[in-house]
C-alpha cells in the first residue's frame, strides 16, 4: 500500500469542480439561483481548485428564461465572489450557446465580453468534432489572453478510432489549444477505453489532458482513476451535493481516492464536505426539479442512446399512440446514424438523428419523409460529418444540389451591427446585444421586462412539483409548448393529458444532459374530431395529411394549382425539425384547410387534391 503523504507538482491531480454549472444543470434542470450560489463561494474559493465551471451550456438560457437574472451580471458577481479561483465556461464553438452557427463577428464579440466579465478558461467544442467550427472561437480566446481548451466529443463508432482522436488533438494544439479535454457527455467511456485513450493523447501532445466524464453509466469514477494512472492530471468532478447519476463523480470521493498517494490533490476533504453539507440544504429548495431521468443507467453502454434522449423519443412516440414501437426506433437510430456518417449524439445531432428515426418507423418506410434538418445536414450546413454519408440517401434528400464543403460560417455575413439595430435602445450594452443574439425572442422579452421593471422569476419548485403530481387522465389529449434552451417546441400529447391547465414540469435531455422542459397547456382537443382545427379525417388518396403532429411552417400551393404526385405542398415542423409534406397523387388543389402557424395532428385532412 502506498503511504506517500505528499505529491510532486507533476503528479498531483488538479480538480475542476462543476457544481456551479454542470452539476445543477444535470440534476435540477439548471435552476440553481445566483442567490443560492454566492453564500458558498468564499468556502469554494478557499479550497484551491484548478478551476470552477460556472457558465455556458444551459445556464445562460435558464437565467433569462426562468430565473429572470442577467447571465452577464451573474458572471460578474461570481467573479467578485471567487477572486482566487479561475472561472471556466463551456462554449459550443461557432454555435456559442445556441444551436445555429453565428457569424464570426458575433463569436469574437461574445468571447471577448465573456473574458472581460470573468471567464478565464474556455472549453470549446463542436457537435461533429469538425474542428473548422472551433477556429474562430479558439482564435478569439487566444486574442483575449485567456486559456483555450480544445475539446474532443467522445463517442463510439467504426470511424471514431484512437488514431482519429489523436490526430484531432494534435490539430487542436496547432490551432493554439492550451489543453485538451475529453468530453464524454453521454457516459460512454469505460475504464480501460479511458486508459488507452488518455495514454495515447498524453504521448501525442505536450499540453495537459483533461477528462470530463458524466456518471450516467456508473463507470465515471473508475474512468477517472484509469485516466490518472495513464497520465491525466486534470479531472472534472462535482461536489457530492450535486454528484452522481447523470452528473459527475463526487469531488469528495475522488479527493479521498487519491489521498496519501503520489496523485494526492492536496485539497482539504473536510472543507469540501462542509460545502457539500451547505449545498445539500440548498438543494432541498429545488426538490420539484428532481427527476427519475437523472439517475444512473448503464443502458447507455448497451444501445449508446443517452437516457434523456430515450425519454425524448418516448414522448414523441406517445404523441402517436405508438409507444409500443420504441424498440423499433432504438434499432433504427444506429442505422440512421450510420447513414449520416456516424455523428456523435449530442445537440443538435441527437435531435436530427432521433426525429428521423421516429419518422422512419412511424411512416413504415425508411426516409419516406425526410426532415429539412437532415437535408441541411447532408448539404453541409452543420459541417463535415465524421464519415461518408450514404449517397443514396443524399441523392434522395437533396437531389443534385451542391454540397457545401467549406466551413459553414464562411457563408454568413457579419451580424453585430444588424443585431444592435434590431434590438435598439433596449440594449444598454454590448452584452445586452449578445443576449438578444443568443435568443432573439426570449432576449427581447427579457430586456423589455428589465426596462419596464416587470421581471418576475418562475415560482420556486414546490409549486411546480405539486402541479406535476395532479392526476393524469388518458381521455383528454392536450397540446403543449415545450421550451428548451430558448427554443420552443409545440407538441401534441395524444392519449395522455391532464384535466388541469397551467404549467407542468418534466425533464428531457437533448445532449445527454438533463434539461428542464416546461409543458404549457393550451386548448384541449377532441382526437376523434380531427384536432383543434375541427378538420375531417383523411380517408382518400387525395387527402394530404402529416405523419407527425406539429405546426405548419409554410403552405406551398394555392387552390386551383396543379400538382404532381410526390410534390411538396406543405412544410410542417415538429420538435424543431422541419419536414416537407407531399401530395400522394397528381391533380388539382380543390381545398386547403390550413394556414401558416396552424397546429396539425396526424390523420387530419390538410389539403384536398382531385
N, C-alpha and C positions, 0 to 999 in steps of 0.2 A: 504494500500500500504506500502511495506517495505521501510524504509528510511535509513537503515544501510549504512554507507559510507565506512566501512572497513570490512574485513572478517578475521576470525581466520585462522591460518595456516592449520587447519584440514578441514575447509570448502572451502577455496579458490580453484577455478578451475585452473588447470595447463594446458597450451596450448602448443601443438606441432604444429608448422606451417610447412606445407608440400610443400610450394611454390617452393622450390628449387629441388624437386623430383616429387612427385605425381601430383602436380598442373600442371606443364608444360607437364608431361607425359600424363595426362588426356586430355588436351585441345589443345596442339600444338605438339603432337607426340614426346615428349621428346627432342625437338630440341633447347631448351634454351642453349646458349653457355656460357662457363665459363666467357668470357669477358663481358657478359651482367649480370652475377651474381655478380661478385666482387664489382662493384660500389655500390650496395645496402647493401652489407654485414656489413659495420660499423653501419648503422642505424638498421639493423635487430639484430645485436649483442647487441645493447644498450637497446633493448626493454625489455629483461628479460624473454624470452620464456623458458618453461621447456626444450625444445629441438627443433632442426631444422632437419627435414628429408632431407638429401642431396644426398643419394646414394642408389644403389640397383635397383631392377626391370630392366627397360629397359635402365636406364641411362648408364650403363657400355657398352652395345651394341651400343647405339646411339653415344657415344663418339668415339668409334673405327671405326664404320661403316660409319657414315655420317659426323661427325664433325672433324674427324682425330685428336682428342685430346686424350692424355693418361689419362684414367679414374683415375689412381692412382695419377697422378700429379694434376688432378682436386681436388681430395680429400685433398691433401697436401695444395694446395692453399686456399681451403675453410677453412681448419683448422687454417691456419695462419690469415685469414681474419675474423674469428669468434672465437677468443680466449676465450670468456667468456660464450659461449653457448654450451651445449653438442650437439654433432652431432649424428644423428641416421641413420640407414640403414635398408632396407628390405632384408631378406635372405630366399631363398626357401629351407631351411633345407638341406637335402642331395643333392638337386639339385643346391644349391648355387644360381647362376644367370642364369643357363642354364635349360635344360629340362631333361637331363639324370641324373641318380644317379652317383655321383663321389665317388671314394674310400675314406676311412676315412682320409688318409694322405693328400689328396687334400683339404678336408673340413677343417682339422686342420690348414693347412698352410694358406688357404685363410682367415680364421677368424683371425689368428694371425697377418697377414700382414695388414688386414683391421684395426685392433686395433692399430697397430704400426703407421699407416698413418693417424689416426684421428677419427675413429669411437668409440663412447662412449656407444651407446645403439644399440643392435642388436635385431630387431623384426624378430623372426624365425617362419616360418610356413611350413605346408605340405599340398598339394592339397587334400589329402584324410583324413586329420586330423589323420593320422597314426603317433602317437607320437614316434614310434620307429625311424622314419625318421628324428626326431629332436634331438635324443640323442647325436650324435657326435658333432653337431654344438653347442648345448647348453653347453656341457662339454667344448668345446674349448673356448667359450665365457667366461665361468667362469674361466678357466685357464689363460685367458688374463687379468683378473681382471676387466672386463667390465660388463655392465648391460645386463643380458639375459632376454628378454621379450618373454615369451611363447605365442603363438597365436592360437586362435580358429577361423577357417574359418567358417563364418556363412552361413548357407543355410537352406532351408525348405524341410522337407520330413517326412514320418512317423517315421523314426528312429532317426531323429535329434531332440531329446527331450531336455527339460530343464535339466532333470537328467543326460543326456549324456554330455551336455556341462559342467555341474558342476563337474562330475566325471573326465572329461578331464582336467579341470582347476586344480583340486587337484593333478592329476598326474604330471602336468607341474610344480607345486610348489615342489613336491617331487623330480623332476628332477633338481631343482635348479633355477627355474624361479624367477626373482626378481620382476616381474609384469606380468599381464595377459592382452593381447589385444584381443578385439573382432574385427575381420576383416570382415566387410561387403562389400566385393568387388563389389557386383552387385547392391547394394541399395535395398536389400530385407527386411531390418528391417522396422517395423512400430513403432510408438511411444510407444504404450502400450506393444508390444512384447519386446521392448528395456527395458522398465521399469521392466518388470518381469524378464528378463534375468540378467540384471545388479544387481537387488536386490538379486537374488539367488547367483550370483558369489561373491558379496561383503560379504554376510553372510557366504559363504563357505570357502573363502581363506583370509589370513591375509596380502596378498600383494596388491598393488594398481591395480585397474582395469582400463584399457584404452579403449576408443571407437574410432574406425576408420570406418566411415560410409560414403560411397560415396553418392553424392546428386542426383544420376540418377533419382530416382523416385519423387524427390521434397520433401521428408519427413525427410531428414537427420537433419536439424536444430531442428525439433520437437523431433527427436530421441535423440539428444544431450541434449535437455532440460530435457526430461524424465529420461535420464541416470544420469544426475547430481542430480535430485531430488531423485533418487534411491540410491545415494551414490557414483557414479563415480566422480572422481575428476581430471581425465586426459582425454582430448578430442583432436582429430586431427581436425584442421581447415586449411584453405588456405587463404592467402592474397587475398583480393577481386579482384585483377587484374587477378587472375587465379582461381577464385572460381565458384561454380555453375555448373549446367549440370552434366556431368559425373565426375567432380572434387569433391570438398567438400564444406560444408557451409563456408561462408567467416569468416575470423578471426575477422574483424571489427564488423560484426553483432553479433557474439557470445560474444565478449567483451562488446558490448553495452547492450546485453540482460541481462548480469549478473551484470552490474554496479549498485552500491548502494544497493546490496543485500548481504546476508551472503556468497554468492558464488563469489563475486567480484574477478576478475582475478588480479586486481591491475596493469594491463597493461595500457599504455598511448595510448588511442584511436587515438589521433591526430598524434602521432609518427607512428602508424601502417598505418594510412591513407596516411601519407606522402610517406611511402614506396610504397603503392599501386599506388599513383599518378605517381611515378617514373617508376614502373614496367608496368603500362598501356602504357606508351610511348614506352617502350621496346617491348611490345607485338605487337605493330603495325608493327615492322620489320618482324614478323613471320606470317603475315596475310595469306600467301599462305598455311600455315599448318592448318588453321581453317577448321572445317568440320561440316556438319549438323548432323553427327553421335555422336557428343559430347553434344547434347542438352538434356535437361530434358525429360524423357519419362516414364510416370507412367505405361506403358505397362509391365515393368518388374515385377510389382506386380500382373499382370494377368496371365502371362504364365511362369514366373520365368526364362525366357531366356533373358540374358543381351542384351541390344540394339545392341552392337557391334557384338555379336555372331549372331544376326539376319542378320546383313549386310554381315557377312562372309558366312552364309548359302545361302543368296540371290545370292551371286556371284557364289557359287558352282552350284546352280540351273540354273542360267543364262547361265553357260557354256553348260548346257544340253538342252537349249531352253525349260526349264521346270519350269520357274518361277511361272507359274500358280499353281504348286503343293506345294508352300511354306507352305500353311496352313496344308497340309498333313504332311509335315516334322515337323512343330511345334507340331502337335498332336502326332507324332511318338517319339519326343525327350523324353517326360516323360516316355514313355513305355520302351525305350532303357535304360534310366537312372535307372528305376526300375529293369530291367533285370540285370543290372550291380551292383546292390546293393546301389543305390542312392548316387553316388559320387557327391560332390559339382561341379558346373560348373565353374571351374577355371583351368587355364593352368596346366597340359596338358589335363585334363579330358574333358574340353569343346570341344576340337578338336576330341577326341576319340568318345564321345557321338554324337556330331553333324554330323561328317562324316558318322558314321554308320547309323544314322537316314536317311541321304540323300540316302545312298545306298539301304536301306530297301525300300524306296519309289520308287526310280527310277528303281530298278530291278523288282518291282511288287511282291516281295516275301520276307518276313522278314528273314533276315540272310541267304539268298541265297548265298551271298558273304560276308565274314567276314574279316575285316581288320586285319592285323598282330598285330596292336597295341591293338585291342580288345582281341586277343588271348594272347598277352603278359600280358595284364591286368588280364585276367582270370587265368593265370598261376602264378599270384602273383608278377609280375615284377615291379609293381608300389607300392606295399604294400597291406595292408589289406583293402578291401572295407568296407564301413560303415555298410553294411548289407549283408546278404547272397545273392549270385548271383543266377540266375536261373540255376538250374542244367541241365535242358535240353539244354540250350544254351551252358553251359560249355562243356557238352559232345559233342555237335555238333561241337564246335570250336576247342577243344584240345584233344578230344578222351579220351584215358586212360593215357595221360601224367600226371606226378606227379605235383601237385600244390605246389609251394614253400611257406611254411608257415612262414618262418623266415623273418628277416629284409633283404630287397633286397641287401643292400650294403655289407652284410656278404659274398656275392658271388664274390665280387670284390677284386682283388689283388691290393697292393699299386701301385700308378701311378706316383708319383712325379719324381722319377729317370728316368723313361721311357720318360715322357713328357719333362724333361730337356734335355735328349739326343736327342729327336726328333727335338726340336727347335734349339738346338746347340748354336752357337755364336750369333745368332740374339737376344737371351735373354741376357740382360745386368744385370738382377737382378731376384730375385725370383718372384717379382711382374710381370715381363715380362712372366715368365713361366706360371704363373696363368692366365694371359691374353690369352695366347695360349691354356691353358686347357679349358677355358670357350668357346672359339670359334676358333677351330683349323685353319680352312682355313682363316677366317677373321683375326684372330690374327697374323697368319704368314704374311699375306699381309701387315698388319699394321706395324709390326716390321721391315719387309723388306723395306717398304716405309720410315720409320723413318731413317733407316740406309742410304738409298740412297738419302734422302732429297727430296723425291717426294710426300710427303703427301700434299694433297690439299683438303680442306673441300668442301662439296657439295655446289652448288650455293645457295645463300640466297633465301627465299621463293618466292620472286616476280617472278623469272624466272619459278619456278615450277608452281606457280599459273597460270601464263599466258599459260603455256603448257597445264594445265588441262582444260583450257577453250576452247581449239580448238574444232572445230565441230566434232561430232561423226557420223560415217556412219554405218548403220546396215548391209551393204552388204559385209563388209570386216572383217571377223573374224581374230583375231590376237593371237599369243602366247605371254605369259608374264612370266617373272620370278618375284616372289614376295619374297622380303627379309623381314623377321621379326625376331628380336632378334637373329641375327646371323644364322638363318635357312632360306634356300632358298626353295621356293615352285614354281614349274613350273605348270602353269595352262593354259588352253585354253579357251579363251572367244569366244564362238560360238554364233553368232547373234549380237554381238556388237563389235566395234573396232574403230580404228582411222586411218585416212589416213596419220597421221604423225608418224614419227619414234621417237626415243629418249625416254625420261622417263616422266612418268606422276605420279602425287602424288594422292593417295587416302588414305582412312583411314578405317581400320577394327579394331576389338578388339578381342583378344583371351582369355581374362580372365576377361571381364567386364571393362577393362581399354582400352581406345583408344590407338592404336599403329600405327605408320606410316607404310605405305606399299608403296614400290616403284614398279611401273609397268614398266618393261623394255621391250620395243617391240623387238621381234625377227622377223624372216621371217614370212610373212603372208602366208596363205594357202587357197586353194580352197576347201571349205567344200564338194562340190559335187564330188570332185576328190579323196576324202578319206584322206585328211590331207596332211601335209608337206612331208610325205614319198611317196605320189602318190600311195597309196595302194588301191586295189579294195574294194568295199563294200561287207560286209558279207551277203550272201544270203542263204547259206546251213547250215545244222546241223553240218557238219564237219568243218565249218569255226569258228575259235576261235577269239573272239573279247572282248572288255572291256565294262564295264558299266560306267566307269568314265574316263575322259581324264587324262593323267598322263605320267609317264616315265617308261620304262622297267628297272627294277632293276636286274632281272635275268631271263635267259631262261633255263628252267629245262629239256628240251628234245632236241633231235637231229633228223635230217631227218633219217627215217628208224626205229625209235623207235616204239614199240608197246605201246599203251596207253589204259587205261580203262576209261569208262565214269566216270566223276567226278574227274579224276586225275589232280592235279595241273601241268600245263605246263609252266606257266609264273608267275612272280611276278611283279606287277606294283605298282607305287607309285603316289598318288595324295594328295596334301596338307599334305605331310609328313606322310600319312597313307598308309602303305603297304598292298596290297591285292593279294591273290592268284587268278589266272585266270585258270579256269578248262576246261577240254575237255567236250564237250556235248555228245560225242558218243565215243565208243570204235573203235579202228582201228590202222592204221599205219600213222605216220607223214610223209607226202609227200612234204611239203614245209614249210619253216619258213621265214617270211618276216620282222622280227625284230631282233635287237641285243641289248645287254645291253646299256642303255643310250638313246635309241631311244624315241622320243616323239610320243605318240599314242593318238588317239581320238576314241570315241565310233563308232561302225559300221564298222571299218576297219577290213580287214582280216589280222590277225597277224600270225596265223598258220593254215595250211590245214591238215585235217585228213580224210583218206578214209578207 
